[in-house]
Amino acid sequence: MPRGPKGEKRPAGVIGAAIRVEKIAKGEVEDAPPPTTAKTLPPKALGAKGGRARAKATTPERRAEIARNAAAKRWGC
């Protein structure tokens, strides 16, 4: 069963979903979007964040080694 932003159960059927939308439209129930956390961020944003952290943590020698390995794989040397 799908869960809402606060963990409540949401109706899985079409009729139940339509009733839920109607209640939200009337203002009987509030449907807020879930808060943005690390779990809800898009993968691209998380990847960019991780890449910067990795670049900061690696030494210049290790980055050079990674670049040499990548060039070797790319050019087949």
Secondary structure, 3 states (H helix, E strand, C coil): CCECCCCCECCCCHHHHHHHHHHHHHCCCCCCCCCCCCCCCCHHHHHHHHHHHHHHHCCHHHHHHHHHHHHHHHHCC
